[in-house]
């Protein structure tokens, strides 16, 4: 049996929870922050879970990802 390769780009951007969900950071937080309100930037700090319909696409590329 061959070893499966892990997609490193997905591996470093997502974290798998014990219940099987994937967590990610919100985007649009790297630059051009002076035009965004502080309330908007505050909401961008949060960690959110990946949409239910997209999880299967990511989990196929993370064969050995544990917690």
Buried (B, 14 or more C-beta within 10 A) or exposed (E): EEEEEEBEEBBEEBBBEEEEEBEBEEEEBEEEEEEBEEEEEEEBEEEEEBEEEEBEEBBEBBEEBEE
